[in-house]
Amino acid sequence: MLELANEGKFIAFVPDDKVDDVLSVMHNHRYGVNAAVIGEVTNESRGRVGLRTLIGSVRVVDMPLGAIVPRIC
């Protein structure tokens, strides 16, 4: 299972032809200097999320069970 809590992050789904423009804008903002493409949407496995592992395989990320609100104190 993969679970992670993260605060203060921004995720955007951007058309391929706009990626460079969006990254340029983000890199020019003090909070976006580390902005990067972290994935892509494909028709390969509709409705599923795959995670590429360090050895190059892809594992399916399961839907979270129970409350998905992170408990950060």
All heavy atoms as a GROMACS GRO file, in nm:
protein
  554
    1MET      N    1   0.084  -0.117   0.000
    1MET     CA    2   0.000   0.000   0.000
    1MET      C    3   0.089   0.124   0.000
    1MET      O    4   0.196   0.125   0.061
    1MET     CB    5  -0.090  -0.001   0.123
    1MET     CG    6  -0.174   0.121   0.129
    1MET     SD    7  -0.306   0.131   0.253
    1MET     CE    8  -0.271   0.012   0.373
    2LEU      N    9   0.045   0.227  -0.068
    2LEU     CA   10   0.117   0.353  -0.073
    2LEU      C   11   0.030   0.462  -0.012
    2LEU      O   12  -0.080   0.486  -0.060
    2LEU     CB   13   0.151   0.389  -0.218
    2LEU     CG   14   0.211   0.528  -0.239
    2LEU    CD1   15   0.352   0.533  -0.183
    2LEU    CD2   16   0.211   0.562  -0.386
    3GLU      N   17   0.076   0.521   0.095
    3GLU     CA   18   0.006   0.634   0.156
    3GLU      C   19   0.109   0.740   0.188
    3GLU      O   20   0.219   0.708   0.235
    3GLU     CB   21  -0.063   0.593   0.286
    3GLU     CG   22  -0.183   0.505   0.265
    3GLU     CD   23  -0.255   0.478   0.396
    3GLU    OE1   24  -0.259   0.569   0.482
    3GLU    OE2   25  -0.305   0.367   0.411
    4LEU      N   26   0.076   0.863   0.162
    4LEU     CA   27   0.165   0.970   0.200
    4LEU      C   28   0.085   1.095   0.229
    4LEU      O   29  -0.019   1.119   0.171
    4LEU     CB   30   0.270   0.998   0.092
    4LEU     CG   31   0.220   1.035  -0.046
    4LEU    CD1   32   0.267   1.174  -0.080
    4LEU    CD2   33   0.273   0.936  -0.145
    5ALA      N   34   0.135   1.169   0.326
    5ALA     CA   35   0.073   1.297   0.360
    5ALA      C   36   0.168   1.406   0.312
    5ALA      O   37   0.289   1.396   0.326
    5ALA     CB   38   0.053   1.305   0.511
    6ASN      N   39   0.111   1.507   0.253
    6ASN     CA   40   0.192   1.615   0.200
    6ASN      C   41   0.114   1.744   0.205
    6ASN      O   42   0.001   1.750   0.159
    6ASN     CB   43   0.230   1.582   0.055
    6ASN     CG   44   0.370   1.622   0.023
    6ASN    OD1   45   0.420   1.720   0.077
    6ASN    ND2   46   0.435   1.547  -0.063
    7GLU      N   47   0.174   1.846   0.261
    7GLU     CA   48   0.107   1.975   0.269
    7GLU      C   49   0.178   2.075   0.180
    7GLU      O   50   0.298   2.069   0.160
    7GLU     CB   51   0.110   2.026   0.413
    7GLU     CG   52   0.027   1.943   0.508
    7GLU     CD   53   0.024   2.001   0.648
    7GLU    OE1   54   0.076   2.112   0.669
    7GLU    OE2   55  -0.032   1.936   0.736
    8GLY      N   56   0.101   2.167   0.127
    8GLY     CA   57   0.159   2.276   0.050
    8GLY      C   58   0.208   2.237  -0.088
    8GLY      O   59   0.301   2.298  -0.141
    9LYS      N   60   0.148   2.137  -0.149
    9LYS     CA   61   0.187   2.095  -0.284
    9LYS      C   62   0.076   2.131  -0.382
    9LYS      O   63  -0.040   2.141  -0.347
    9LYS     CB   64   0.212   1.945  -0.290
    9LYS     CG   65   0.320   1.898  -0.196
    9LYS     CD   66   0.451   1.961  -0.226
    9LYS     CE   67   0.558   1.911  -0.131
    9LYS     NZ   68   0.655   2.011  -0.096
   10PHE      N   69   0.115   2.149  -0.506
   10PHE     CA   70   0.022   2.185  -0.613
   10PHE      C   71   0.039   2.085  -0.726
   10PHE      O   72   0.151   2.059  -0.770
   10PHE     CB   73   0.054   2.326  -0.663
   10PHE     CG   74  -0.024   2.368  -0.784
   10PHE    CD1   75  -0.157   2.403  -0.772
   10PHE    CD2   76   0.036   2.374  -0.908
   10PHE    CE1   77  -0.230   2.443  -0.883
   10PHE    CE2   78  -0.034   2.415  -1.020
   10PHE     CZ   79  -0.168   2.449  -1.007
   11ILE      N   80  -0.071   2.025  -0.768
   11ILE     CA   81  -0.067   1.932  -0.881
   11ILE      C   82  -0.162   1.983  -0.988
   11ILE      O   83  -0.275   2.020  -0.958
   11ILE     CB   84  -0.111   1.790  -0.837
   11ILE    CG1   85  -0.012   1.735  -0.734
   11ILE    CG2   86  -0.121   1.698  -0.958
   11ILE    CD1   87  -0.050   1.600  -0.680
   12ALA      N   88  -0.114   1.987  -1.111
   12ALA     CA   89  -0.196   2.034  -1.222
   12ALA      C   90  -0.191   1.933  -1.336
   12ALA      O   91  -0.086   1.877  -1.366
   12ALA     CB   92  -0.145   2.169  -1.272
   13PHE      N   93  -0.306   1.909  -1.397
   13PHE     CA   94  -0.313   1.826  -1.517
   13PHE      C   95  -0.313   1.924  -1.634
   13PHE      O   96  -0.406   2.003  -1.648
   13PHE     CB   97  -0.439   1.741  -1.517
   13PHE     CG   98  -0.435   1.632  -1.413
   13PHE    CD1   99  -0.463   1.657  -1.281
   13PHE    CD2  100  -0.400   1.503  -1.452
   13PHE    CE1  101  -0.459   1.557  -1.186
   13PHE    CE2  102  -0.395   1.402  -1.357
   13PHE     CZ  103  -0.424   1.428  -1.224
   14VAL      N  104  -0.208   1.920  -1.716
   14VAL     CA  105  -0.185   2.019  -1.820
   14VAL      C  106  -0.172   1.949  -1.955
   14VAL      O  107  -0.104   1.848  -1.966
   14VAL     CB  108  -0.054   2.097  -1.788
   14VAL    CG1  109  -0.024   2.200  -1.894
   14VAL    CG2  110  -0.063   2.162  -1.651
   15PRO      N  111  -0.235   2.004  -2.060
   15PRO     CA  112  -0.218   1.945  -2.194
   15PRO      C  113  -0.070   1.945  -2.235
   15PRO      O  114   0.006   2.035  -2.197
   15PRO     CB  115  -0.299   2.037  -2.286
   15PRO     CG  116  -0.393   2.109  -2.195
   15PRO     CD  117  -0.325   2.120  -2.062
   16ASP      N  118  -0.029   1.844  -2.309
   16ASP     CA  119   0.111   1.831  -2.351
   16ASP      C  120   0.169   1.959  -2.411
   16ASP      O  121   0.283   1.994  -2.385
   16ASP     CB  122   0.127   1.717  -2.452
   16ASP     CG  123   0.115   1.580  -2.389
   16ASP    OD1  124   0.131   1.568  -2.266
   16ASP    OD2  125   0.089   1.484  -2.464
   17ASP      N  126   0.089   2.027  -2.493
   17ASP     CA  127   0.142   2.144  -2.562
   17ASP      C  128   0.156   2.267  -2.472
   17ASP      O  129   0.207   2.370  -2.514
   17ASP     CB  130   0.056   2.178  -2.685
   17ASP     CG  131  -0.087   2.215  -2.651
   17ASP    OD1  132  -0.137   2.172  -2.544
   17ASP    OD2  133  -0.149   2.287  -2.730
   18LYS      N  134   0.113   2.257  -2.345
   18LYS     CA  135   0.124   2.370  -2.251
   18LYS      C  136   0.222   2.344  -2.138
   18LYS      O  137   0.245   2.431  -2.055
   18LYS     CB  138  -0.014   2.400  -2.190
   18LYS     CG  139  -0.119   2.439  -2.291
   18LYS     CD  140  -0.084   2.570  -2.358
   18LYS     CE  141  -0.196   2.608  -2.455
   18LYS     NZ  142  -0.158   2.719  -2.540
   19VAL      N  143   0.281   2.226  -2.133
   19VAL     CA  144   0.369   2.189  -2.022
   19VAL      C  145   0.484   2.288  -2.005
   19VAL      O  146   0.511   2.336  -1.895
   19VAL     CB  147   0.423   2.045  -2.039
   19VAL    CG1  148   0.533   2.016  -1.938
   19VAL    CG2  149   0.309   1.946  -2.024
   20ASP      N  150   0.554   2.320  -2.113
   20ASP     CA  151   0.668   2.410  -2.103
   20ASP      C  152   0.627   2.548  -2.054
   20ASP      O  153   0.697   2.609  -1.972
   20ASP     CB  154   0.741   2.422  -2.238
   20ASP     CG  155   0.814   2.294  -2.275
   20ASP    OD1  156   0.846   2.214  -2.185
   20ASP    OD2  157   0.836   2.274  -2.396
   21ASP      N  158   0.512   2.598  -2.101
   21ASP     CA  159   0.463   2.728  -2.057
   21ASP      C  160   0.432   2.728  -1.908
   21ASP      O  161   0.470   2.820  -1.834
   21ASP     CB  162   0.336   2.768  -2.134
   21ASP     CG  163   0.362   2.789  -2.282
   21ASP    OD1  164   0.478   2.817  -2.320
   21ASP    OD2  165   0.265   2.779  -2.360
   22VAL      N  166   0.364   2.625  -1.861
   22VAL     CA  167   0.327   2.617  -1.720
   22VAL      C  168   0.452   2.603  -1.632
   22VAL      O  169   0.464   2.671  -1.530
   22VAL     CB  170   0.229   2.500  -1.695
   22VAL    CG1  171   0.208   2.476  -1.547
   22VAL    CG2  172   0.097   2.527  -1.765
   23LEU      N  173   0.546   2.518  -1.673
   23LEU     CA  174   0.668   2.504  -1.595
   23LEU      C  175   0.747   2.634  -1.590
   23LEU      O  176   0.805   2.669  -1.486
   23LEU     CB  177   0.756   2.392  -1.652
   23LEU     CG  178   0.711   2.251  -1.619
   23LEU    CD1  179   0.801   2.150  -1.690
   23LEU    CD2  180   0.709   2.225  -1.470
   24SER      N  181   0.749   2.708  -1.699
   24SER     CA  182   0.819   2.836  -1.702
   24SER      C  183   0.759   2.933  -1.600
   24SER      O  184   0.831   2.998  -1.525
   24SER     CB  185   0.814   2.895  -1.842
   24SER     OG  186   0.876   3.020  -1.845
   25VAL      N  187   0.628   2.940  -1.597
   25VAL     CA  188   0.560   3.028  -1.501
   25VAL      C  189   0.590   2.981  -1.358
   25VAL      O  190   0.622   3.062  -1.271
   25VAL     CB  191   0.407   3.030  -1.526
   25VAL    CG1  192   0.334   3.099  -1.413
   25VAL    CG2  193   0.378   3.099  -1.658
   26MET      N  194   0.580   2.851  -1.335
   26MET     CA  195   0.605   2.798  -1.201
   26MET      C  196   0.749   2.824  -1.156
   26MET      O  197   0.774   2.862  -1.042
   26MET     CB  198   0.576   2.648  -1.196
   26MET     CG  199   0.429   2.613  -1.214
   26MET     SD  200   0.324   2.683  -1.086
   26MET     CE  201   0.386   2.599  -0.941
   27HIS      N  202   0.845   2.804  -1.244
   27HIS     CA  203   0.986   2.823  -1.208
   27HIS      C  204   1.017   2.968  -1.174
   27HIS      O  205   1.114   2.995  -1.103
   27HIS     CB  206   1.077   2.773  -1.320
   27HIS     CG  207   1.077   2.624  -1.333
   27HIS    ND1  208   1.106   2.561  -1.452
   27HIS    CD2  209   1.050   2.525  -1.246
   27HIS    CE1  210   1.098   2.430  -1.435
   27HIS    NE2  211   1.064   2.406  -1.310
   28ASN      N  212   0.938   3.060  -1.224
   28ASN     CA  213   0.959   3.202  -1.195
   28ASN      C  214   0.888   3.248  -1.068
   28ASN      O  215   0.891   3.365  -1.035
   28ASN     CB  216   0.915   3.288  -1.313
   28ASN     CG  217   1.012   3.277  -1.428
   28ASN    OD1  218   1.132   3.283  -1.408
   28ASN    ND2  219   0.961   3.258  -1.548
   29HIS      N  220   0.826   3.156  -0.996
   29HIS     CA  221   0.759   3.187  -0.870
   29HIS      C  222   0.843   3.127  -0.758
   29HIS      O  223   0.895   3.017  -0.771
   29HIS     CB  224   0.618   3.126  -0.870
   29HIS     CG  225   0.535   3.169  -0.756
   29HIS    ND1  226   0.546   3.113  -0.632
   29HIS    CD2  227   0.439   3.263  -0.747
   29HIS    CE1  228   0.460   3.171  -0.549
   29HIS    NE2  229   0.394   3.262  -0.617
   30ARG      N  230   0.855   3.198  -0.647
   30ARG     CA  231   0.944   3.150  -0.541
   30ARG      C  232   0.907   3.013  -0.486
   30ARG      O  233   0.991   2.941  -0.436
   30ARG     CB  234   0.954   3.252  -0.428
   30ARG     CG  235   0.831   3.266  -0.345
   30ARG     CD  236   0.851   3.370  -0.238
   30ARG     NE  237   0.738   3.372  -0.148
   30ARG     CZ  238   0.736   3.434  -0.034
   30ARG    NH1  239   0.842   3.501   0.003
   30ARG    NH2  240   0.630   3.431   0.042
   31TYR      N  241   0.780   2.977  -0.493
   31TYR     CA  242   0.739   2.846  -0.444
   31TYR      C  243   0.740   2.738  -0.553
   31TYR      O  244   0.713   2.623  -0.524
   31TYR     CB  245   0.600   2.852  -0.382
   31TYR     CG  246   0.594   2.940  -0.259
   31TYR    CD1  247   0.516   3.054  -0.258
   31TYR    CD2  248   0.666   2.907  -0.145
   31TYR    CE1  249   0.511   3.135  -0.145
   31TYR    CE2  250   0.662   2.987  -0.032
   31TYR     CZ  251   0.584   3.101  -0.033
   31TYR     OH  252   0.579   3.180   0.079
   32GLY      N  253   0.773   2.775  -0.675
   32GLY     CA  254   0.768   2.679  -0.783
   32GLY      C  255   0.901   2.647  -0.846
   32GLY      O  256   0.907   2.587  -0.953
   33VAL      N  257   1.010   2.685  -0.781
   33VAL     CA  258   1.142   2.665  -0.841
   33VAL      C  259   1.173   2.518  -0.867
   33VAL      O  260   1.252   2.485  -0.955
   33VAL     CB  261   1.255   2.729  -0.757
   33VAL    CG1  262   1.241   2.880  -0.754
   33VAL    CG2  263   1.257   2.672  -0.617
   34ASN      N  264   1.111   2.428  -0.792
   34ASN     CA  265   1.135   2.285  -0.811
   34ASN      C  266   1.023   2.216  -0.888
   34ASN      O  267   1.015   2.093  -0.888
   34ASN     CB  268   1.154   2.216  -0.675
   34ASN     CG  269   1.278   2.265  -0.604
   34ASN    OD1  270   1.382   2.282  -0.664
   34ASN    ND2  271   1.267   2.288  -0.475
   35ALA      N  272   0.939   2.293  -0.954
   35ALA     CA  273   0.827   2.235  -1.030
   35ALA      C  274   0.880   2.139  -1.135
   35ALA      O  275   0.982   2.164  -1.199
   35ALA     CB  276   0.746   2.346  -1.096
   36ALA      N  277   0.809   2.028  -1.153
   36ALA     CA  278   0.853   1.926  -1.248
   36ALA      C  279   0.735   1.842  -1.293
   36ALA      O  280   0.634   1.834  -1.225
   36ALA     CB  281   0.957   1.836  -1.183
   37VAL      N  282   0.751   1.780  -1.407
   37VAL     CA  283   0.652   1.682  -1.455
   37VAL      C  284   0.679   1.553  -1.378
   37VAL      O  285   0.792   1.503  -1.376
   37VAL     CB  286   0.667   1.659  -1.607
   37VAL    CG1  287   0.575   1.548  -1.653
   37VAL    CG2  288   0.639   1.788  -1.682
   38ILE      N  289   0.575   1.500  -1.314
   38ILE     CA  290   0.593   1.378  -1.234
   38ILE      C  291   0.515   1.260  -1.289
   38ILE      O  292   0.521   1.150  -1.234
   38ILE     CB  293   0.556   1.400  -1.086
   38ILE    CG1  294   0.408   1.438  -1.073
   38ILE    CG2  295   0.646   1.505  -1.024
   38ILE    CD1  296   0.357   1.433  -0.931
   39GLY      N  297   0.441   1.280  -1.397
   39GLY     CA  298   0.364   1.170  -1.452
   39GLY      C  299   0.294   1.211  -1.580
   39GLY      O  300   0.313   1.321  -1.630
   40GLU      N  301   0.214   1.120  -1.630
   40GLU     CA  302   0.139   1.147  -1.751
   40GLU      C  303   0.009   1.067  -1.750
   40GLU      O  304   0.000   0.962  -1.686
   40GLU     CB  305   0.219   1.113  -1.876
   40GLU     CG  306   0.252   0.965  -1.887
   40GLU     CD  307   0.335   0.933  -2.009
   40GLU    OE1  308   0.317   0.998  -2.114
   40GLU    OE2  309   0.418   0.842  -2.001
   41VAL      N  310  -0.090   1.121  -1.817
   41VAL     CA  311  -0.218   1.052  -1.832
   41VAL      C  312  -0.217   0.980  -1.966
   41VAL      O  313  -0.184   1.039  -2.068
   41VAL     CB  314  -0.336   1.153  -1.827
   41VAL    CG1  315  -0.467   1.082  -1.852
   41VAL    CG2  316  -0.338   1.226  -1.693
   42THR      N  317  -0.251   0.852  -1.963
   42THR     CA  318  -0.255   0.772  -2.085
   42THR      C  319  -0.388   0.697  -2.092
   42THR      O  320  -0.463   0.694  -1.995
   42THR     CB  321  -0.141   0.670  -2.090
   42THR    OG1  322  -0.163   0.570  -1.989
   42THR    CG2  323  -0.005   0.734  -2.069
   43ASN      N  324  -0.415   0.635  -2.205
   43ASN     CA  325  -0.534   0.550  -2.220
   43ASN      C  326  -0.502   0.404  -2.188
   43ASN      O  327  -0.588   0.318  -2.201
   43ASN     CB  328  -0.588   0.560  -2.362
   43ASN     CG  329  -0.655   0.693  -2.387
   43ASN    OD1  330  -0.722   0.746  -2.300
   43ASN    ND2  331  -0.634   0.748  -2.506
   44GLU      N  332  -0.379   0.380  -2.148
   44GLU     CA  333  -0.333   0.243  -2.129
   44GLU      C  334  -0.415   0.164  -2.027
   44GLU      O  335  -0.456   0.052  -2.052
   44GLU     CB  336  -0.185   0.246  -2.086
   44GLU     CG  337  -0.114   0.116  -2.106
   44GLU     CD  338   0.035   0.135  -2.085
   44GLU    OE1  339   0.093   0.229  -2.142
   44GLU    OE2  340   0.093   0.055  -2.011
   45SER      N  341  -0.438   0.219  -1.910
   45SER     CA  342  -0.514   0.152  -1.804
   45SER      C  343  -0.609   0.253  -1.742
   45SER      O  344  -0.588   0.302  -1.631
   45SER     CB  345  -0.420   0.096  -1.696
   45SER     OG  346  -0.337  -0.003  -1.747
   46ARG      N  347  -0.713   0.284  -1.815
   46ARG     CA  348  -0.807   0.388  -1.772
   46ARG      C  349  -0.861   0.360  -1.632
   46ARG      O  350  -0.899   0.249  -1.600
   46ARG     CB  351  -0.922   0.398  -1.870
   46ARG     CG  352  -0.875   0.442  -2.007
   46ARG     CD  353  -0.991   0.459  -2.098
   46ARG     NE  354  -1.069   0.574  -2.054
   46ARG     CZ  355  -1.102   0.676  -2.131
   46ARG    NH1  356  -1.067   0.674  -2.256
   46ARG    NH2  357  -1.172   0.774  -2.083
   47GLY      N  358  -0.861   0.463  -1.548
   47GLY     CA  359  -0.913   0.452  -1.413
   47GLY      C  360  -0.815   0.396  -1.312
   47GLY      O  361  -0.850   0.376  -1.197
   48ARG      N  362  -0.692   0.373  -1.353
   48ARG     CA  363  -0.591   0.320  -1.262
   48ARG      C  364  -0.470   0.413  -1.258
   48ARG      O  365  -0.442   0.483  -1.354
   48ARG     CB  366  -0.544   0.182  -1.305
   48ARG     CG  367  -0.653   0.077  -1.300
   48ARG     CD  368  -0.592  -0.059  -1.324
   48ARG     NE  369  -0.694  -0.161  -1.317
   48ARG     CZ  370  -0.715  -0.237  -1.210
   48ARG    NH1  371  -0.641  -0.222  -1.104
   48ARG    NH2  372  -0.810  -0.328  -1.211
   49VAL      N  373  -0.400   0.409  -1.147
   49VAL     CA  374  -0.277   0.486  -1.132
   49VAL      C  375  -0.162   0.387  -1.119
   49VAL      O  376  -0.168   0.294  -1.039
   49VAL     CB  377  -0.282   0.577  -1.007
   49VAL    CG1  378  -0.148   0.645  -0.984
   49VAL    CG2  379  -0.392   0.680  -1.022
   50GLY      N  380  -0.060   0.407  -1.201
   50GLY     CA  381   0.058   0.322  -1.195
   50GLY      C  382   0.176   0.400  -1.141
   50GLY      O  383   0.190   0.520  -1.166
   51LEU      N  384   0.259   0.333  -1.066
   51LEU     CA  385   0.379   0.393  -1.007
   51LEU      C  386   0.501   0.319  -1.060
   51LEU      O  387   0.512   0.198  -1.043
   51LEU     CB  388   0.372   0.383  -0.855
   51LEU     CG  389   0.493   0.432  -0.778
   51LEU    CD1  390   0.503   0.584  -0.786
   51LEU    CD2  391   0.483   0.389  -0.632
   52ARG      N  392   0.591   0.391  -1.128
   52ARG     CA  393   0.712   0.327  -1.180
   52ARG      C  394   0.809   0.310  -1.063
   52ARG      O  395   0.841   0.405  -0.993
   52ARG     CB  396   0.776   0.409  -1.290
   52ARG     CG  397   0.894   0.335  -1.352
   52ARG     CD  398   0.931   0.378  -1.491
   52ARG     NE  399   0.822   0.392  -1.585
   52ARG     CZ  400   0.768   0.292  -1.656
   52ARG    NH1  401   0.810   0.169  -1.638
   52ARG    NH2  402   0.672   0.315  -1.742
   53THR      N  403   0.858   0.188  -1.044
   53THR     CA  404   0.948   0.159  -0.934
   53THR      C  405   1.092   0.190  -0.972
   53THR      O  406   1.122   0.218  -1.088
   53THR     CB  407   0.937   0.011  -0.893
   53THR    OG1  408   0.990  -0.069  -1.000
   53THR    CG2  409   0.794  -0.028  -0.862
   54LEU      N  410   1.181   0.180  -0.874
   54LEU     CA  411   1.322   0.206  -0.899
   54LEU      C  412   1.383   0.108  -0.999
   54LEU      O  413   1.480   0.140  -1.068
   54LEU     CB  414   1.402   0.200  -0.768
   54LEU     CG  415   1.374   0.314  -0.670
   54LEU    CD1  416   1.449   0.291  -0.539
   54LEU    CD2  417   1.414   0.448  -0.730
   55ILE      N  418   1.326  -0.013  -1.009
   55ILE     CA  419   1.382  -0.111  -1.104
   55ILE      C  420   1.313  -0.106  -1.240
   55ILE      O  421   1.342  -0.186  -1.328
   55ILE     CB  422   1.376  -0.254  -1.046
   55ILE    CG1  423   1.233  -0.298  -1.019
   55ILE    CG2  424   1.463  -0.266  -0.922
   55ILE    CD1  425   1.219  -0.444  -0.981
   56GLY      N  426   1.219  -0.011  -1.256
   56GLY     CA  427   1.157   0.009  -1.387
   56GLY      C  428   1.024  -0.059  -1.409
   56GLY      O  429   0.962  -0.040  -1.513
   57SER      N  430   0.978  -0.138  -1.314
   57SER     CA  431   0.847  -0.201  -1.329
   57SER      C  432   0.739  -0.100  -1.289
   57SER      O  433   0.767   0.005  -1.234
   57SER     CB  434   0.837  -0.327  -1.243
   57SER     OG  435   0.849  -0.294  -1.107
   58VAL      N  436   0.615  -0.133  -1.320
   58VAL     CA  437   0.503  -0.046  -1.285
   58VAL      C  438   0.411  -0.124  -1.193
   58VAL      O  439   0.372  -0.236  -1.223
   58VAL     CB  440   0.424   0.000  -1.410
   58VAL    CG1  441   0.303   0.083  -1.370
   58VAL    CG2  442   0.515   0.079  -1.503
   59ARG      N  443   0.378  -0.063  -1.078
   59ARG     CA  444   0.283  -0.128  -0.987
   59ARG      C  445   0.158  -0.042  -0.978
   59ARG      O  446   0.164   0.081  -0.986
   59ARG     CB  447   0.343  -0.153  -0.850
   59ARG     CG  448   0.359  -0.031  -0.763
   59ARG     CD  449   0.406  -0.070  -0.626
   59ARG     NE  450   0.300  -0.054  -0.530
   59ARG     CZ  451   0.316  -0.004  -0.409
   59ARG    NH1  452   0.436   0.033  -0.370
   59ARG    NH2  453   0.215   0.008  -0.328
   60VAL      N  454   0.044  -0.105  -0.964
   60VAL     CA  455  -0.083  -0.035  -0.952
   60VAL      C  456  -0.094   0.021  -0.811
   60VAL      O  457  -0.067  -0.048  -0.713
   60VAL     CB  458  -0.202  -0.130  -0.981
   60VAL    CG1  459  -0.334  -0.061  -0.954
   60VAL    CG2  460  -0.196  -0.178  -1.126
   61VAL      N  461  -0.132   0.148  -0.802
   61VAL     CA  462  -0.152   0.212  -0.673
   61VAL      C  463  -0.297   0.190  -0.634
   61VAL      O  464  -0.388   0.232  -0.705
   61VAL     CB  465  -0.120   0.363  -0.679
   61VAL    CG1  466  -0.146   0.430  -0.545
   61VAL    CG2  467   0.025   0.384  -0.722
   62ASP      N  468  -0.319   0.123  -0.522
   62ASP     CA  469  -0.453   0.095  -0.474
   62ASP      C  470  -0.522   0.220  -0.422
   62ASP      O  471  -0.456   0.312  -0.373
   62ASP     CB  472  -0.450  -0.009  -0.361
   62ASP     CG  473  -0.400  -0.144  -0.409
   62ASP    OD1  474  -0.433  -0.183  -0.522
   62ASP    OD2  475  -0.328  -0.211  -0.332
   63MET      N  476  -0.654   0.223  -0.432
   63MET     CA  477  -0.731   0.331  -0.373
   63MET      C  478  -0.715   0.325  -0.222
   63MET      O  479  -0.707   0.216  -0.164
   63MET     CB  480  -0.880   0.317  -0.409
   63MET     CG  481  -0.910   0.342  -0.554
   63MET     SD  482  -0.889   0.515  -0.601
   63MET     CE  483  -1.024   0.591  -0.514
   64PRO      N  484  -0.708   0.441  -0.156
   64PRO     CA  485  -0.693   0.442  -0.010
   64PRO      C  486  -0.818   0.385   0.056
   64PRO      O  487  -0.929   0.399   0.007
   64PRO     CB  488  -0.674   0.589   0.025
   64PRO     CG  489  -0.714   0.665  -0.095
   64PRO     CD  490  -0.708   0.575  -0.213
   65LEU      N  491  -0.797   0.319   0.170
   65LEU     CA  492  -0.908   0.264   0.249
   65LEU      C  493  -0.935   0.355   0.368
   65LEU      O  494  -0.843   0.407   0.429
   65LEU     CB  495  -0.872   0.123   0.298
   65LEU     CG  496  -0.840   0.021   0.189
   65LEU    CD1  497  -0.789  -0.107   0.251
   65LEU    CD2  498  -0.965  -0.006   0.105
   66GLY      N  499  -1.059   0.371   0.403
   66GLY     CA  500  -1.095   0.452   0.519
   66GLY      C  501  -1.076   0.600   0.492
   66GLY      O  502  -1.078   0.647   0.379
   67ALA      N  503  -1.055   0.676   0.600
   67ALA     CA  504  -1.037   0.821   0.590
   67ALA      C  505  -0.904   0.853   0.525
   67ALA      O  506  -0.799   0.803   0.566
   67ALA     CB  507  -1.044   0.885   0.728
   68ILE      N  508  -0.906   0.937   0.423
   68ILE     CA  509  -0.781   0.971   0.354
   68ILE      C  510  -0.725   1.104   0.400
   68ILE      O  511  -0.626   1.151   0.347
   68ILE     CB  512  -0.802   0.972   0.201
   68ILE    CG1  513  -0.904   1.074   0.159
   68ILE    CG2  514  -0.834   0.834   0.150
   68ILE    CD1  515  -0.914   1.094   0.009
   69VAL      N  516  -0.786   1.164   0.501
   69VAL     CA  517  -0.736   1.291   0.555
   69VAL      C  518  -0.612   1.262   0.637
   69VAL      O  519  -0.618   1.183   0.732
   69VAL     CB  520  -0.844   1.361   0.642
   69VAL    CG1  521  -0.790   1.490   0.701
   69VAL    CG2  522  -0.970   1.385   0.560
   70PRO      N  523  -0.499   1.322   0.601
   70PRO     CA  524  -0.376   1.294   0.678
   70PRO      C  525  -0.386   1.351   0.819
   70PRO      O  526  -0.450   1.453   0.842
   70PRO     CB  527  -0.267   1.366   0.598
   70PRO     CG  528  -0.338   1.466   0.515
   70PRO     CD  529  -0.476   1.414   0.492
   71ARG      N  530  -0.328   1.282   0.912
   71ARG     CA  531  -0.323   1.327   1.051
   71ARG      C  532  -0.182   1.378   1.080
   71ARG      O  533  -0.094   1.305   1.119
   71ARG     CB  534  -0.356   1.210   1.146
   71ARG     CG  535  -0.487   1.142   1.117
   71ARG     CD  536  -0.604   1.232   1.161
   71ARG     NE  537  -0.730   1.158   1.155
   71ARG     CZ  538  -0.828   1.186   1.070
   71ARG    NH1  539  -0.812   1.283   0.984
   71ARG    NH2  540  -0.939   1.118   1.071
   72ILE      N  541  -0.162   1.505   1.055
   72ILE     CA  542  -0.031   1.566   1.076
   72ILE      C  543  -0.042   1.660   1.194
   72ILE      O  544  -0.125   1.749   1.197
   72ILE     CB  545   0.017   1.642   0.951
   72ILE    CG1  546   0.027   1.547   0.833
   72ILE    CG2  547   0.150   1.711   0.979
   72ILE    CD1  548   0.060   1.614   0.704
   73CYS      N  549   0.043   1.639   1.290
   73CYS     CA  550   0.042   1.725   1.410
   73CYS      C  551   0.174   1.796   1.426
   73CYS      O  552   0.276   1.747   1.393
   73CYS     CB  553   0.014   1.642   1.534
   73CYS     SG  554  -0.145   1.557   1.528
   0.00000   0.00000   0.00000
